Amino acid sequence: MPELLTQLDAHAIDMLLSNMPVPRDAGQNRHSHLLADVAVSLVSRRSRQRRPFRFPDDLASTPVLLPSHASAMRTAFDLAMHSAGIRPRIIAEVDDMAMLRLLARDAPGVTLVPTVVVRDELAAGTLVERCAVPGVRERFYAITTGRRFPNRWVKQLIGERPTRTKSETR
């Protein structure tokens, strides 16, 4: 992230996507624009088990793959487990959502992941949603910096109306 923020500040890139907002800093002109706020679920491979998943109780005996502690959704999940008095059986912690998605397909137990990340696997039946995790959400941000001539596609993505140039208004 520090390297990407350096590139953003140097205008080498127009925007960066992150699941964490950047802190406001008087010395930097960075802005975090919320793009999406999505549900987080426990997913697993399809199993022959017919019994519904009981959240949070089943996490005391079911292996679980989790995002790393750097993730806000992991913090919320850990708080929910602490409040319920459950100590989950963690089999892996992963920093990268793409890697978490791949591991969810082959790992035993359940994986904590934003449902949007595994949308294709859920649609294909490769993975099934065991339960939506109450109170746990994932947020995605577009991080930009103030520019004299902003990229119009970035402005459109973050919901700002692009400013037209004189040649475009003719």
WOJO-V9396 format. One record per residue. N is the residue number from 0. RES is the residue in one small letter. PSI is psi as a letter, one per 20 degrees, with the letter a starting at -180 (NA if undefined). OMEGA is omega in whole degrees, -180 to 180 (* if undefined). Layout:
((N/RES/PSI/OMEGA) (N/RES/PSI/OMEGA))
//
This chain:
((0/m/g/180) (1/p/h/179) (2/e/g/179) (3/l/h/178) (4/l/h/176) (5/t/g/178) (6/q/h/178) (7/l/g/179) (8/d/h/180) (9/a/j/-179) (10/h/k/174) (11/a/h/172) (12/i/q/-177) (13/d/h/-174) (14/m/q/171) (15/l/q/-179) (16/l/p/-176) (17/s/q/174) (18/n/j/177) (19/m/p/174) (20/p/q/175) (21/v/q/178) (22/p/q/175) (23/r/p/-178) (24/d/p/-178) (25/a/h/-179) (26/g/i/-178) (27/q/q/179) (28/n/l/-178) (29/r/q/-180) (30/h/p/176) (31/s/o/-179) (32/h/o/179) (33/l/p/179) (34/l/h/-176) (35/a/q/176) (36/d/o/-169) (37/v/q/178) (38/a/q/176) (39/v/p/-178) (40/s/r/168) (41/l/p/-179) (42/v/q/178) (43/s/r/171) (44/r/q/177) (45/r/p/179) (46/s/r/179) (47/r/i/-179) (48/q/p/-178) (49/r/i/-177) (50/r/p/177) (51/p/q/178) (52/f/p/179) (53/r/o/179) (54/f/p/2) (55/p/i/-171) (56/d/g/-177) (57/d/i/-180) (58/l/i/176) (59/a/h/-177) (60/s/i/-178) (61/t/p/177) (62/p/q/-178) (63/v/p/171) (64/l/p/-176) (65/l/q/168) (66/p/r/-178) (67/s/r/179) (68/h/i/179) (69/a/i/-177) (70/s/p/178) (71/a/h/180) (72/m/h/177) (73/r/g/178) (74/t/g/179) (75/a/g/178) (76/f/g/179) (77/d/h/178) (78/l/g/178) (79/a/g/179) (80/m/g/179) (81/h/g/-180) (82/s/h/-180) (83/a/i/-178) (84/g/k/-179) (85/i/p/174) (86/r/o/-175) (87/p/q/177) (88/r/n/-176) (89/i/p/179) (90/i/i/176) (91/a/q/173) (92/e/p/-171) (93/v/p/180) (94/d/h/-169) (95/d/p/-179) (96/m/h/179) (97/a/g/178) (98/m/g/178) (99/l/g/178) (100/r/g/180) (101/l/g/-179) (102/l/h/-180) (103/a/h/-179) (104/r/h/-173) (105/d/i/-173) (106/a/q/171) (107/p/r/176) (108/g/b/-174) (109/v/q/179) (110/t/p/176) (111/l/o/-174) (112/v/q/172) (113/p/p/-176) (114/t/h/180) (115/v/h/-179) (116/v/h/-178) (117/v/k/-178) (118/r/g/-178) (119/d/g/179) (120/e/h/177) (121/l/g/180) (122/a/h/-179) (123/a/i/-178) (124/g/j/176) (125/t/h/176) (126/l/q/174) (127/v/q/177) (128/e/o/179) (129/r/h/175) (130/c/q/170) (131/a/p/-177) (132/v/o/-177) (133/p/p/176) (134/g/j/180) (135/v/p/-179) (136/r/q/174) (137/e/p/-180) (138/r/q/178) (139/f/p/-175) (140/y/q/166) (141/a/p/-179) (142/i/p/-178) (143/t/r/175) (144/t/q/179) (145/g/p/-180) (146/r/q/177) (147/r/h/177) (148/f/n/-176) (149/p/q/176) (150/n/p/-175) (151/r/h/179) (152/w/h/177) (153/v/g/179) (154/k/h/180) (155/q/g/179) (156/l/g/-177) (157/i/j/173) (158/g/j/176) (159/e/q/177) (160/r/p/178) (161/p/q/177) (162/t/p/-180) (163/r/q/175) (164/t/r/-180) (165/k/h/-178) (166/s/h/179) (167/e/h/-177) (168/t/i/-180) (169/r/NA/*))
//
